[in-house]
Amino acid sequence: PGDNVYVASMDAGIQIPALPVEEIPETHRRQVVDYETDQPPGTIIINPKTKLLYYIIGKNRAIRYGIAVGRSGFEWSGEAVVAEKKEWPTWIPPKEMIARKPELAKFDGVGQPGGPTNPLGARAIYLTSGGRDYGYRIHGTPEWKSIGKNASSGCIRMINQDVIDLYGRLTGGEKVIVLTASGEMPTGLYIPPVIAPKKAEPEVPASAIP
């Protein structure tokens, strides 16, 4: 893995704290690895089974990052593209999440501004599939100890230092492949049905819940 990349920094006037690298599993620290694939450079491949994201940089070579993925019932798979990127994004909790966590009602419609406690972290990479936004993102997180776990509601979480690194490599339009829960290549797009509170609107796809 080489030098510790999880050092403190100041980004857009916001302090990003250093992380105790020894508490991040070696397998989930950012590093360049051999990775057999026929996908071209620039492709992102996400393996929910191993909780790893690969950014292809050359023939069978990739930068590997540790991630957190959707917990049971929120896993999705298929192909997407990078549609948009934002630094220190505002987070607007979906209606379904506010129904589950009423304390978030203060952010309804207005959102939580970007900052050190924002669930989207330092960067958000917005994904669409077939031209449609299903609410899925690759984003940072202040909850770095969730990396390596099934912890989100479908979004792909990364350590803030890692999402800043990946963000800087993307120009938009990159292909993103999310493997199945068992780590296989997807045969199509699978969006799980929403796990909603009582009286939720029917047929709403899983929302952008980080």
N, C-alpha and C positions, 0 to 999 in steps of 0.2 A: 503493500500500500504506500510506502514511502512517507513523506512528510505529513504531519498533521495539518489537515485543511480546515479543521473545525475551530478556528481561532476567532477571537472577537473582532468585530469591525463596525464601522459606522456607515450606514447606507441611507441616503436621502435624509440625513439628520436623525435617523432612528438607530439606536444601539442594538446590534445583534450580539448576544453573549457568546463567549467561548463555551464549548461543550467538553465534558470529560471524555476524551476519545476512548479511554480504556473501558468505558461503560457502553460504547457502541460496538456490537459484535463485529469482529474483523471482516466477516463476510458481507456486512452491510455498510462498510465504509467505502467511500468513493475510490475507485481504482480502475485502471485499464486492464482488461482481461481478454483472453482468447474466447471467442464465442462463435460457434459454427452457425452460419446463417446464409441464405441466398438473398437477403434483403440489402438494398443499396445503402451507402453511407447517408446519414441523416435520418434514417428510420428509427423510431422508438419502439422497443418491444418490452411489454410489461408482463411479468410472470407472477400472477397472484399466488401460486403455490409456494414459491420460494421467497416471495416479497422482495423481488429485485426488478429494477428497470435497467434496460440496456439501451444506450445510444450508440448506434453503429457508426464507427469512424473509418472503417476500411474493411478489406476482405477478412472476414472472420475475426475482426477486432472490434471491441466496444469499450465504452466507459460504463461501468456498472455502479449503480446507486442503490442503496437500501430504501425501501418504501414501506408504507402501511397501505392496506387495501381494504375493500369493503368487508364488513363483518357478515355473518351468516344472514342470508336473505337479501343482501344488497349487492351481491357479486354480479358484474356484467362482463361481457366479452364481445369481441368483434374488432372491426377496423374503424378508425376515426382519422381525422386530420386536425392539425393545429390551426385553429381558426382565428385566434386572438391571443394577445399576451398583455398582461398588466403588472406594473410594479406596485407593491403595497396596495392591493385592491381592497375596495370596500366589500364587505360581506353582508348580503341581504339574506337572512334566514328564510327558508321556504315556509309556506303556510303549514305544511305537514309537521315541520319541526317545531314551530311555535306552538302547535296544538299539543305536542308531546312535552315541550318545555316552555311553559307560559312566561317564565322569567325573561325570555327573549323577545317578548312583545314590544319592548321599547325600541327594538331595531326594525320593527315591521314597516316595510315601505321606504325607510330612510337608510337603513343599513348601519353597520359598524365600521367606522373609518379604519383605514389601514394603520397598523401599528403593532407593537410587540405582542399584544394579546389577541390580535385578530386571528380567527381560526384559519384564514387562508394564507397566513404567513407573509413572507417577503415578496413572493411572486405567485401569479396564477397563470396557467396555460390552459386556454379554453378549447375544448374539443367539440367537433361536430361529426356526425355520422350520416352519410347520405344527405348532407345539407341541413340536417336537423340538429338542434342543440337539445340534448337530453339532460343537460345540467351537469355533465361530468367535467372535472378539472384535474389537472396535475398542479398541485400547489404546495407551498411551504406549510409549516406548522410550528407553533410554539411548543407543542406536545411531542418533543423529539423522542421521548421514551416509548412512544407508540410505534416507532419504526420497527419493522419486522413482525408486525401483528396484523390481525384482521380487526381494524379499529374504526374504520370510517363508514360512511353511508354510501359508498360507491366511488367517491373521489380517490385519487392517488396522492397520498401525502408524502412529502419529502422533508428532510432536514433543511432549514433555511439556507445554510451555506451551499447545499447541494442543488436546491432549486434555482438559486441565483446562477450557479455554474451552468446548469442545463439551459436555463432561460437565455443566457448569453450566446448559446450555440445555435439557437433557433431563429429562423427568419420568417416562418409562417408557411403553412401548406405541407409541412412534414407529415408523413404517414405514421400513424400510431396503431400498433397491433396489441390488443389485450388478449392474452391467452386465456383458455378456460381455467376453471378452478383447479383442474387436475394438471395444468401446465401444457395442454395440447393446443395446436393451432386451431383457431376458431373456424367453423364452416359457415358462419353467418353472424349476424348481429343478434345478441341476446340481451334484452333489457328486462330486469326482474320487475314483477308487479310491485307497486308501492306497498310498503308496510305502513298503514295509516291508522290514525286513531278513529274512533267511532264517528260516523256521519261525515267521513271524508268524501270528497268528490270521487266518483268511480273512474276507472281507466286513466289514472294519472300516472305517467312513468316516474320512476325513481328520480327524485329531484336533486338539485345541486346542494347537497348537504356535505360539508367537508368532513 
